[in-house]
Amino acid sequence: MNVILERLDKIEDQLSHQAKERWLNINGVSKYSSLSISKIRRAVASGELKVSKRGGRLLFKASWVDRWLNG
């Protein structure tokens, strides 16, 4: 029983971390990375930077931007 509770706690921690993931629009990415919007758009177009296109908006997870910046 104790092992099950430990595993449930671990799963809950992982889910809460995912729910707190920070999302940025293209202006937020520009400020976050100190890069121009055109540079970010080129990275999206070339597939270098992962993006979610919801409702006509470009949305980025901060972790995707970090991965892109760090190569």
Buried (B, 14 or more C-beta within 10 A) or exposed (E): EEEEEEEEEEEEEEEEEEEEEEEBEBEBBBEBBEBEEEEBBEBBEEEEBBBEEEEEEBBBBBEBBEEBBEE
